[in-house]
Amino acid sequence: MRKFTLGSVWGIPIRLDLSLVIFLPILAWLLGSGAQIDAYAGIVSAVSPHAVDAAALKTGANPWLIGVSAAVGLFASVAVHELGHAYAGMRYDVKTEAITLWLLGGLATLQNIPREPEKEFTIALAGPLTSVLVAAVCYLLLFAVPVSLPTLGFVVGWLAVSNALLAGFNLLPAFPMDGGRVLRAYLARSRPYGVATRTAARVGVGFAVLFAVFGILAFSPLFLLLAWFVYSAATGESRTVLVDDLLDGLTVGDIAGDAPTIDAEESVQAFADRVLSERRTEYAVVRDGAVVGLATLDALRQVRAVERDAYRVEEVMRTDLPSVERDADAFEALAILNERNVGAAFVEADGERVGVVTTADYAAVLQTRREFGAVTPA
């Protein structure tokens, strides 16, 4: 989905997802409605040195002012929460690529999650601790807000309560939320990282089921969306760690198989004949011994059978694939394929293309290493 960059902090882009752009006015309207003001007035009064007059808050333009201020303040608080993660990551040389604010809160995209339990524990806990700090600051500000500004006092008190709730909610052990990462860090102290991840992911899936049940019973679409997010992220993280473990120590050269080659001047019909006889669907296209492209079954389908003799392989081959170094880490190269949403990449060595690596190559190696306990050489 489309994202808008609002600015940057410490060189980290702060981005606004389109889903939040659409949802923010709705949230402002909900927070500024009379029912929400009545519901929170008692809570804010309990933490504020001054009693909150709910009737005064609902006069004139106050509801709109409260709704807009509370909605913007909430997501500003979420951004500060994510910056807490980023700051802790900086201490361990873990770069934060971007912070994205979206419908369900915020996401700090870290370049990598350290596998040392102490480091992950610190980075995960930094977000909730930052929210607690923001809540404390807002609470202290309540004593400085004059009684003559009830709207400002209500918004500041609401932000104090919201940040405290934000910290508590994120500490639920529902992986991949902060509490789930804290749980994984704790488990990883006494067991392999992959096992700790799968255990934390199972707990996260359990919470996803609870969120879904609550969403259905309470007719809450947001809780259903949260359930989907937690389930998808937890299972996805578990798969990612499993693949990372299986590819540990391997390079792209270890993964790339001996892909068959076909000359760029061959006809598409000759390519079709080889696909049928050899039962392979991907061929490195070469010219004068150098790899210049990749011919796939999809390219073959683009040419009608009666016209295959009239076309050369070079006319249907793919040349827009990313390139990866033969000595590059296999897992990092796979991440590039997933990020670009392509099924193959050119393999380079000393600045020259020497072959191709495909997702089929990865699948074969992963299956073998999983069946043999990740000890079989590629």
DRENDREN-274096 format. One record per residue (C-alpha): chain; z, x, y. Coordinates in nm, 2 decimals. Each point is the difference from the previous one (the first is absolute). Example, Ala and Ser with C-alpha at 12.3 -4.5 7.8 and 13.67 -1.06 7.14 Angstrom:
@chain->A&zz->0.78&xx->1.23&yy->-0.45
@chain->A&zz->-0.07&xx->0.14&yy->0.34
END
This chain:
@chain->A&zz->0.00&xx->0.00&yy->0.00
@chain->A&zz->-0.07&xx->0.12&yy->0.36
@chain->A&zz->0.26&xx->0.20&yy->0.18
@chain->A&zz->0.06&xx->0.07&yy->0.36
@chain->A&zz->0.16&xx->0.33&yy->0.12
@chain->A&zz->0.27&xx->-0.07&yy->0.26
@chain->A&zz->0.09&xx->0.36&yy->0.07
@chain->A&zz->0.17&xx->0.29&yy->-0.17
@chain->A&zz->0.35&xx->0.15&yy->-0.04
@chain->A&zz->0.04&xx->0.36&yy->-0.11
@chain->A&zz->-0.37&xx->0.00&yy->-0.06
@chain->A&zz->0.04&xx->-0.29&yy->-0.24
@chain->A&zz->-0.24&xx->-0.29&yy->0.07
@chain->A&zz->0.17&xx->-0.34&yy->0.04
@chain->A&zz->-0.24&xx->-0.27&yy->-0.13
@chain->A&zz->0.00&xx->-0.38&yy->0.02
@chain->A&zz->-0.15&xx->-0.18&yy->-0.29
@chain->A&zz->-0.22&xx->-0.30&yy->0.07
@chain->A&zz->0.24&xx->-0.22&yy->-0.21
@chain->A&zz->0.28&xx->0.07&yy->0.25
@chain->A&zz->-0.23&xx->-0.07&yy->0.30
@chain->A&zz->-0.06&xx->-0.34&yy->-0.14
@chain->A&zz->0.36&xx->-0.06&yy->-0.12
@chain->A&zz->0.19&xx->0.13&yy->0.31
@chain->A&zz->-0.07&xx->-0.31&yy->0.22
@chain->A&zz->0.10&xx->-0.23&yy->-0.28
@chain->A&zz->0.32&xx->0.20&yy->-0.05
@chain->A&zz->0.07&xx->-0.02&yy->0.38
@chain->A&zz->-0.04&xx->-0.37&yy->-0.01
@chain->A&zz->0.23&xx->-0.03&yy->-0.30
@chain->A&zz->0.27&xx->0.22&yy->0.15
@chain->A&zz->-0.02&xx->-0.19&yy->0.33
@chain->A&zz->0.02&xx->-0.35&yy->-0.16
@chain->A&zz->0.32&xx->-0.19&yy->0.07
@chain->A&zz->0.10&xx->-0.01&yy->-0.36
@chain->A&zz->-0.01&xx->0.38&yy->-0.03
@chain->A&zz->0.20&xx->0.05&yy->0.32
@chain->A&zz->0.27&xx->-0.25&yy->-0.12
@chain->A&zz->0.01&xx->0.18&yy->-0.34
@chain->A&zz->0.05&xx->0.35&yy->0.16
@chain->A&zz->0.21&xx->-0.10&yy->0.29
@chain->A&zz->0.32&xx->-0.02&yy->-0.21
@chain->A&zz->-0.08&xx->0.34&yy->-0.17
@chain->A&zz->-0.06&xx->0.17&yy->0.33
@chain->A&zz->0.31&xx->-0.15&yy->0.15
@chain->A&zz->0.20&xx->0.14&yy->-0.28
@chain->A&zz->-0.10&xx->0.36&yy->0.08
@chain->A&zz->-0.03&xx->-0.04&yy->0.38
@chain->A&zz->0.28&xx->0.04&yy->0.25
@chain->A&zz->-0.13&xx->-0.31&yy->0.17
@chain->A&zz->-0.06&xx->-0.34&yy->-0.15
@chain->A&zz->-0.36&xx->-0.11&yy->-0.02
@chain->A&zz->-0.10&xx->-0.33&yy->0.16
@chain->A&zz->-0.28&xx->-0.13&yy->-0.23
@chain->A&zz->-0.08&xx->-0.28&yy->0.24
@chain->A&zz->-0.07&xx->0.25&yy->0.29
@chain->A&zz->-0.22&xx->0.20&yy->-0.22
@chain->A&zz->-0.23&xx->-0.29&yy->-0.07
@chain->A&zz->-0.07&xx->-0.09&yy->0.36
@chain->A&zz->-0.32&xx->0.07&yy->0.19
@chain->A&zz->-0.20&xx->0.30&yy->-0.12
@chain->A&zz->0.30&xx->0.16&yy->-0.17
@chain->A&zz->-0.11&xx->-0.09&yy->-0.36
@chain->A&zz->-0.34&xx->0.17&yy->0.05
@chain->A&zz->0.17&xx->0.30&yy->0.16
@chain->A&zz->0.24&xx->0.02&yy->-0.29
@chain->A&zz->-0.27&xx->-0.04&yy->-0.26
@chain->A&zz->-0.23&xx->0.27&yy->0.14
@chain->A&zz->0.28&xx->0.25&yy->0.07
@chain->A&zz->0.16&xx->-0.05&yy->-0.34
@chain->A&zz->-0.33&xx->0.03&yy->-0.19
@chain->A&zz->-0.11&xx->0.32&yy->0.19
@chain->A&zz->0.35&xx->0.14&yy->-0.02
@chain->A&zz->0.01&xx->-0.06&yy->-0.38
@chain->A&zz->-0.31&xx->0.19&yy->-0.07
@chain->A&zz->0.09&xx->0.28&yy->0.24
@chain->A&zz->0.32&xx->0.03&yy->-0.20
@chain->A&zz->-0.21&xx->0.02&yy->-0.32
@chain->A&zz->-0.21&xx->0.28&yy->0.16
@chain->A&zz->0.33&xx->0.19&yy->0.08
@chain->A&zz->0.11&xx->-0.06&yy->-0.36
@chain->A&zz->-0.32&xx->0.16&yy->-0.13
@chain->A&zz->0.04&xx->0.29&yy->0.25
@chain->A&zz->0.33&xx->0.06&yy->-0.16
@chain->A&zz->-0.18&xx->0.07&yy->-0.33
@chain->A&zz->-0.25&xx->0.22&yy->0.19
@chain->A&zz->0.27&xx->0.20&yy->0.17
@chain->A&zz->0.18&xx->0.07&yy->-0.33
@chain->A&zz->-0.33&xx->0.09&yy->-0.16
@chain->A&zz->-0.07&xx->0.25&yy->0.28
@chain->A&zz->0.32&xx->0.19&yy->-0.11
@chain->A&zz->-0.16&xx->0.06&yy->-0.34
@chain->A&zz->-0.35&xx->0.07&yy->0.13
@chain->A&zz->-0.12&xx->-0.34&yy->-0.12
@chain->A&zz->-0.27&xx->-0.12&yy->0.23
@chain->A&zz->-0.02&xx->-0.37&yy->0.10
@chain->A&zz->-0.37&xx->-0.09&yy->0.04
@chain->A&zz->0.06&xx->-0.33&yy->0.17
@chain->A&zz->0.24&xx->-0.29&yy->0.06
@chain->A&zz->-0.15&xx->-0.35&yy->-0.05
@chain->A&zz->0.16&xx->-0.32&yy->0.12
@chain->A&zz->-0.11&xx->-0.30&yy->-0.20
@chain->A&zz->0.09&xx->-0.35&yy->-0.10
@chain->A&zz->0.30&xx->0.10&yy->-0.22
@chain->A&zz->0.13&xx->0.28&yy->0.22
@chain->A&zz->-0.10&xx->0.37&yy->0.01
@chain->A&zz->-0.14&xx->0.27&yy->-0.22
@chain->A&zz->0.04&xx->0.37&yy->0.06
@chain->A&zz->-0.28&xx->0.17&yy->-0.19
@chain->A&zz->0.14&xx->0.34&yy->-0.11
@chain->A&zz->-0.24&xx->0.27&yy->-0.11
@chain->A&zz->0.21&xx->0.04&yy->-0.31
@chain->A&zz->0.34&xx->-0.11&yy->-0.14
@chain->A&zz->0.20&xx->0.30&yy->-0.10
@chain->A&zz->0.11&xx->0.00&yy->-0.36
@chain->A&zz->0.34&xx->0.16&yy->0.08
@chain->A&zz->0.26&xx->-0.28&yy->-0.02
@chain->A&zz->0.20&xx->0.13&yy->0.30
@chain->A&zz->-0.31&xx->0.00&yy->0.22
@chain->A&zz->-0.12&xx->-0.34&yy->-0.10
@chain->A&zz->0.35&xx->-0.14&yy->0.03
@chain->A&zz->0.03&xx->0.13&yy->0.36
@chain->A&zz->-0.35&xx->-0.12&yy->0.11
@chain->A&zz->0.05&xx->-0.34&yy->-0.16
@chain->A&zz->0.35&xx->-0.05&yy->0.15
@chain->A&zz->-0.10&xx->0.12&yy->0.35
@chain->A&zz->-0.18&xx->-0.34&yy->0.08
@chain->A&zz->0.30&xx->-0.23&yy->-0.07
@chain->A&zz->0.23&xx->0.25&yy->0.18
@chain->A&zz->-0.23&xx->-0.01&yy->0.30
@chain->A&zz->0.01&xx->-0.38&yy->0.00
@chain->A&zz->0.38&xx->0.00&yy->-0.02
@chain->A&zz->0.00&xx->0.24&yy->0.30
@chain->A&zz->-0.23&xx->-0.24&yy->0.20
@chain->A&zz->0.22&xx->-0.29&yy->-0.09
@chain->A&zz->0.30&xx->0.19&yy->0.13
@chain->A&zz->-0.18&xx->0.08&yy->0.33
@chain->A&zz->-0.09&xx->-0.36&yy->0.04
@chain->A&zz->0.35&xx->-0.11&yy->-0.07
@chain->A&zz->0.14&xx->0.24&yy->0.27
@chain->A&zz->-0.26&xx->-0.12&yy->0.25
@chain->A&zz->0.14&xx->-0.35&yy->-0.04
@chain->A&zz->0.31&xx->0.11&yy->0.19
@chain->A&zz->-0.22&xx->0.11&yy->0.29
@chain->A&zz->-0.21&xx->-0.32&yy->0.03
@chain->A&zz->0.14&xx->-0.22&yy->0.27
@chain->A&zz->0.09&xx->-0.36&yy->-0.08
@chain->A&zz->-0.26&xx->-0.11&yy->0.26
@chain->A&zz->-0.28&xx->0.12&yy->-0.24
@chain->A&zz->0.06&xx->-0.21&yy->-0.31
@chain->A&zz->-0.36&xx->0.03&yy->-0.12
@chain->A&zz->0.02&xx->0.38&yy->0.01
@chain->A&zz->0.34&xx->0.00&yy->-0.17
@chain->A&zz->-0.13&xx->-0.23&yy->-0.28
@chain->A&zz->-0.31&xx->0.22&yy->-0.07
@chain->A&zz->0.21&xx->0.32&yy->0.00
@chain->A&zz->0.26&xx->-0.16&yy->-0.24
@chain->A&zz->-0.28&xx->-0.14&yy->-0.22
@chain->A&zz->-0.15&xx->0.35&yy->-0.03
@chain->A&zz->0.34&xx->0.14&yy->-0.09
@chain->A&zz->0.03&xx->-0.25&yy->-0.28
@chain->A&zz->-0.36&xx->0.04&yy->-0.11
@chain->A&zz->0.02&xx->0.38&yy->-0.02
@chain->A&zz->0.31&xx->-0.02&yy->-0.21
@chain->A&zz->-0.17&xx->-0.25&yy->-0.23
@chain->A&zz->-0.31&xx->0.22&yy->-0.01
@chain->A&zz->0.21&xx->0.29&yy->-0.12
@chain->A&zz->0.17&xx->-0.21&yy->-0.26
@chain->A&zz->-0.32&xx->-0.16&yy->-0.13
@chain->A&zz->-0.18&xx->0.34&yy->-0.03
@chain->A&zz->0.29&xx->0.13&yy->-0.21
@chain->A&zz->-0.07&xx->-0.25&yy->-0.27
@chain->A&zz->-0.10&xx->0.20&yy->-0.31
@chain->A&zz->-0.34&xx->-0.17&yy->0.00
@chain->A&zz->-0.24&xx->0.29&yy->-0.04
@chain->A&zz->-0.20&xx->0.10&yy->0.21
@chain->A&zz->0.24&xx->-0.10&yy->0.28
@chain->A&zz->0.25&xx->0.26&yy->0.12
@chain->A&zz->0.27&xx->-0.11&yy->-0.25
@chain->A&zz->-0.24&xx->0.04&yy->-0.28
@chain->A&zz->-0.08&xx->0.35&yy->0.10
@chain->A&zz->0.37&xx->0.08&yy->0.03
@chain->A&zz->0.04&xx->-0.14&yy->-0.35
@chain->A&zz->-0.28&xx->0.22&yy->-0.13
@chain->A&zz->0.14&xx->0.31&yy->0.17
@chain->A&zz->0.34&xx->-0.08&yy->-0.17
@chain->A&zz->-0.16&xx->-0.05&yy->-0.34
@chain->A&zz->-0.22&xx->0.31&yy->0.04
@chain->A&zz->0.32&xx->0.22&yy->0.01
@chain->A&zz->0.05&xx->-0.05&yy->-0.37
@chain->A&zz->-0.34&xx->-0.09&yy->-0.15
@chain->A&zz->-0.37&xx->0.08&yy->0.05
@chain->A&zz->-0.16&xx->-0.12&yy->0.32
@chain->A&zz->-0.25&xx->-0.22&yy->-0.18
@chain->A&zz->0.27&xx->-0.17&yy->-0.20
@chain->A&zz->0.21&xx->-0.05&yy->0.32
@chain->A&zz->-0.31&xx->-0.15&yy->0.17
@chain->A&zz->-0.07&xx->-0.24&yy->-0.28
@chain->A&zz->0.36&xx->-0.12&yy->-0.01
@chain->A&zz->0.01&xx->-0.05&yy->0.38
@chain->A&zz->-0.34&xx->-0.18&yy->-0.03
@chain->A&zz->0.14&xx->-0.24&yy->-0.26
@chain->A&zz->0.29&xx->-0.08&yy->0.22
@chain->A&zz->-0.25&xx->-0.06&yy->0.29
@chain->A&zz->-0.20&xx->-0.24&yy->-0.22
@chain->A&zz->0.32&xx->-0.19&yy->-0.08
@chain->A&zz->0.07&xx->-0.05&yy->0.37
@chain->A&zz->-0.37&xx->-0.10&yy->0.05
@chain->A&zz->0.06&xx->-0.28&yy->-0.25
@chain->A&zz->0.32&xx->-0.11&yy->0.18
@chain->A&zz->-0.19&xx->0.00&yy->0.33
@chain->A&zz->-0.27&xx->-0.21&yy->-0.15
@chain->A&zz->0.24&xx->-0.25&yy->-0.14
@chain->A&zz->0.18&xx->-0.03&yy->0.33
@chain->A&zz->-0.33&xx->-0.03&yy->0.18
@chain->A&zz->-0.10&xx->-0.29&yy->-0.22
@chain->A&zz->0.33&xx->-0.18&yy->0.02
@chain->A&zz->0.03&xx->0.05&yy->0.37
@chain->A&zz->-0.37&xx->-0.06&yy->0.07
@chain->A&zz->-0.02&xx->0.34&yy->0.17
@chain->A&zz->-0.34&xx->0.16&yy->0.01
@chain->A&zz->0.15&xx->0.32&yy->0.14
@chain->A&zz->0.22&xx->0.05&yy->-0.30
@chain->A&zz->-0.29&xx->-0.06&yy->-0.23
@chain->A&zz->-0.20&xx->0.26&yy->0.19
@chain->A&zz->0.30&xx->0.24&yy->-0.02
@chain->A&zz->0.02&xx->-0.06&yy->-0.37
@chain->A&zz->-0.37&xx->0.09&yy->-0.04
@chain->A&zz->0.04&xx->0.31&yy->0.21
@chain->A&zz->0.31&xx->0.13&yy->-0.18
@chain->A&zz->-0.16&xx->-0.07&yy->-0.34
@chain->A&zz->-0.33&xx->0.17&yy->0.09
@chain->A&zz->0.16&xx->0.30&yy->0.17
@chain->A&zz->0.26&xx->0.05&yy->-0.28
@chain->A&zz->-0.25&xx->-0.01&yy->-0.28
@chain->A&zz->-0.25&xx->0.21&yy->0.20
@chain->A&zz->0.25&xx->0.27&yy->0.07
@chain->A&zz->0.10&xx->0.01&yy->-0.37
@chain->A&zz->-0.37&xx->0.05&yy->-0.10
@chain->A&zz->-0.05&xx->0.26&yy->0.27
@chain->A&zz->0.29&xx->0.21&yy->-0.12
@chain->A&zz->-0.11&xx->-0.03&yy->-0.36
@chain->A&zz->-0.35&xx->0.12&yy->0.09
@chain->A&zz->0.15&xx->0.28&yy->0.21
@chain->A&zz->0.21&xx->0.12&yy->-0.29
@chain->A&zz->-0.29&xx->-0.01&yy->-0.24
@chain->A&zz->-0.22&xx->0.20&yy->0.23
@chain->A&zz->0.27&xx->0.25&yy->0.08
@chain->A&zz->-0.13&xx->0.36&yy->0.00
@chain->A&zz->-0.37&xx->-0.11&yy->-0.03
@chain->A&zz->-0.28&xx->0.08&yy->0.24
@chain->A&zz->-0.33&xx->-0.18&yy->0.06
@chain->A&zz->-0.17&xx->0.26&yy->-0.22
@chain->A&zz->0.23&xx->-0.10&yy->-0.29
@chain->A&zz->-0.09&xx->-0.37&yy->0.05
@chain->A&zz->-0.38&xx->0.03&yy->0.05
@chain->A&zz->-0.18&xx->-0.03&yy->-0.32
@chain->A&zz->-0.34&xx->0.14&yy->-0.09
@chain->A&zz->-0.19&xx->-0.28&yy->0.17
@chain->A&zz->-0.36&xx->-0.02&yy->-0.12
@chain->A&zz->-0.26&xx->0.09&yy->0.26
@chain->A&zz->-0.34&xx->-0.14&yy->0.08
@chain->A&zz->-0.27&xx->0.15&yy->0.22
@chain->A&zz->-0.06&xx->-0.17&yy->0.34
@chain->A&zz->-0.37&xx->-0.02&yy->-0.07
@chain->A&zz->0.04&xx->-0.20&yy->-0.32
@chain->A&zz->-0.11&xx->-0.36&yy->0.01
@chain->A&zz->0.26&xx->-0.28&yy->0.00
@chain->A&zz->-0.15&xx->-0.12&yy->-0.33
@chain->A&zz->0.08&xx->0.34&yy->-0.15
@chain->A&zz->0.35&xx->-0.04&yy->0.13
@chain->A&zz->0.02&xx->-0.35&yy->-0.16
@chain->A&zz->-0.11&xx->0.14&yy->-0.33
@chain->A&zz->0.27&xx->0.26&yy->0.00
@chain->A&zz->0.27&xx->-0.25&yy->0.09
@chain->A&zz->-0.11&xx->-0.21&yy->-0.30
@chain->A&zz->-0.02&xx->0.29&yy->-0.24
@chain->A&zz->0.30&xx->0.20&yy->0.11
@chain->A&zz->0.22&xx->-0.29&yy->0.10
@chain->A&zz->0.11&xx->0.17&yy->0.32
@chain->A&zz->0.00&xx->-0.17&yy->0.33
@chain->A&zz->0.04&xx->0.29&yy->0.25
@chain->A&zz->-0.22&xx->0.30&yy->0.04
@chain->A&zz->0.02&xx->0.29&yy->0.24
@chain->A&zz->-0.34&xx->0.03&yy->0.17
@chain->A&zz->-0.12&xx->0.36&yy->0.04
@chain->A&zz->-0.29&xx->0.17&yy->0.18
@chain->A&zz->-0.07&xx->0.37&yy->-0.08
@chain->A&zz->0.34&xx->0.02&yy->-0.18
@chain->A&zz->0.20&xx->-0.13&yy->0.30
@chain->A&zz->0.19&xx->-0.34&yy->-0.01
@chain->A&zz->-0.15&xx->-0.22&yy->0.27
@chain->A&zz->0.12&xx->-0.35&yy->-0.09
@chain->A&zz->0.13&xx->-0.24&yy->-0.27
@chain->A&zz->-0.20&xx->-0.25&yy->-0.19
@chain->A&zz->0.19&xx->-0.31&yy->-0.13
@chain->A&zz->-0.06&xx->-0.31&yy->-0.19
@chain->A&zz->0.03&xx->-0.20&yy->0.33
@chain->A&zz->-0.29&xx->0.19&yy->0.15
@chain->A&zz->-0.20&xx->-0.07&yy->-0.31
@chain->A&zz->0.06&xx->-0.37&yy->0.04
@chain->A&zz->-0.15&xx->0.01&yy->0.35
@chain->A&zz->-0.35&xx->0.07&yy->-0.13
@chain->A&zz->-0.19&xx->-0.27&yy->-0.20
@chain->A&zz->-0.11&xx->0.11&yy->-0.35
@chain->A&zz->-0.37&xx->-0.03&yy->0.09
@chain->A&zz->0.04&xx->0.24&yy->0.29
@chain->A&zz->0.22&xx->0.27&yy->-0.16
@chain->A&zz->-0.30&xx->0.24&yy->-0.06
@chain->A&zz->-0.09&xx->-0.01&yy->0.37
@chain->A&zz->0.34&xx->0.12&yy->0.12
@chain->A&zz->0.16&xx->0.34&yy->-0.02
@chain->A&zz->0.37&xx->0.05&yy->-0.08
@chain->A&zz->0.05&xx->0.16&yy->0.34
@chain->A&zz->-0.10&xx->-0.32&yy->0.16
@chain->A&zz->0.29&xx->-0.20&yy->-0.15
@chain->A&zz->0.27&xx->0.27&yy->-0.04
@chain->A&zz->0.32&xx->0.00&yy->0.20
@chain->A&zz->0.06&xx->0.27&yy->0.25
@chain->A&zz->0.28&xx->-0.15&yy->0.21
@chain->A&zz->0.28&xx->0.11&yy->-0.23
@chain->A&zz->0.30&xx->0.20&yy->0.12
@chain->A&zz->0.03&xx->0.37&yy->-0.11
@chain->A&zz->0.31&xx->0.16&yy->-0.16
@chain->A&zz->0.07&xx->0.36&yy->-0.08
@chain->A&zz->-0.01&xx->0.09&yy->-0.37
@chain->A&zz->0.35&xx->0.17&yy->0.04
@chain->A&zz->0.15&xx->-0.30&yy->0.19
@chain->A&zz->0.29&xx->-0.19&yy->-0.14
@chain->A&zz->-0.12&xx->-0.27&yy->-0.24
@chain->A&zz->0.23&xx->-0.27&yy->0.13
@chain->A&zz->-0.08&xx->0.06&yy->0.36
@chain->A&zz->-0.37&xx->-0.02&yy->-0.08
@chain->A&zz->0.06&xx->-0.33&yy->-0.18
@chain->A&zz->0.17&xx->-0.13&yy->0.32
@chain->A&zz->-0.31&xx->0.09&yy->0.19
@chain->A&zz->-0.22&xx->-0.20&yy->-0.24
@chain->A&zz->0.24&xx->-0.30&yy->0.03
@chain->A&zz->0.02&xx->0.03&yy->0.38
@chain->A&zz->-0.38&xx->0.01&yy->0.03
@chain->A&zz->-0.04&xx->-0.27&yy->-0.27
@chain->A&zz->-0.26&xx->0.20&yy->-0.19
@chain->A&zz->-0.03&xx->0.07&yy->-0.36
@chain->A&zz->-0.11&xx->0.37&yy->0.02
@chain->A&zz->0.00&xx->0.31&yy->0.22
@chain->A&zz->-0.20&xx->0.32&yy->0.01
@chain->A&zz->0.18&xx->0.31&yy->-0.12
@chain->A&zz->-0.04&xx->0.31&yy->0.21
@chain->A&zz->0.08&xx->0.37&yy->-0.06
@chain->A&zz->-0.07&xx->0.27&yy->0.26
@chain->A&zz->-0.17&xx->-0.25&yy->0.22
@chain->A&zz->-0.25&xx->-0.12&yy->-0.26
@chain->A&zz->-0.01&xx->-0.31&yy->-0.21
@chain->A&zz->0.06&xx->0.08&yy->-0.36
@chain->A&zz->0.04&xx->-0.35&yy->-0.15
@chain->A&zz->0.15&xx->-0.34&yy->0.03
@chain->A&zz->0.34&xx->-0.15&yy->-0.10
@chain->A&zz->0.02&xx->-0.37&yy->-0.07
@chain->A&zz->0.27&xx->-0.26&yy->-0.05
@chain->A&zz->-0.12&xx->-0.01&yy->-0.36
@chain->A&zz->0.09&xx->0.37&yy->-0.04
@chain->A&zz->0.35&xx->-0.08&yy->0.14
@chain->A&zz->0.04&xx->-0.30&yy->-0.24
@chain->A&zz->-0.09&xx->0.22&yy->-0.30
@chain->A&zz->0.25&xx->0.27&yy->0.10
@chain->A&zz->0.28&xx->-0.24&yy->0.08
@chain->A&zz->-0.04&xx->-0.18&yy->-0.33
@chain->A&zz->0.01&xx->0.32&yy->-0.19
@chain->A&zz->0.30&xx->0.14&yy->0.18
@chain->A&zz->0.19&xx->-0.32&yy->-0.03
@chain->A&zz->-0.06&xx->-0.03&yy->-0.37
@chain->A&zz->0.10&xx->0.36&yy->-0.06
@chain->A&zz->0.29&xx->0.01&yy->0.23
@chain->A&zz->-0.18&xx->0.17&yy->0.29
@chain->A&zz->-0.02&xx->0.33&yy->-0.19
@chain->A&zz->-0.37&xx->-0.01&yy->-0.12
@chain->A&zz->-0.21&xx->0.24&yy->0.21
@chain->A&zz->-0.27&xx->-0.17&yy->0.20
END
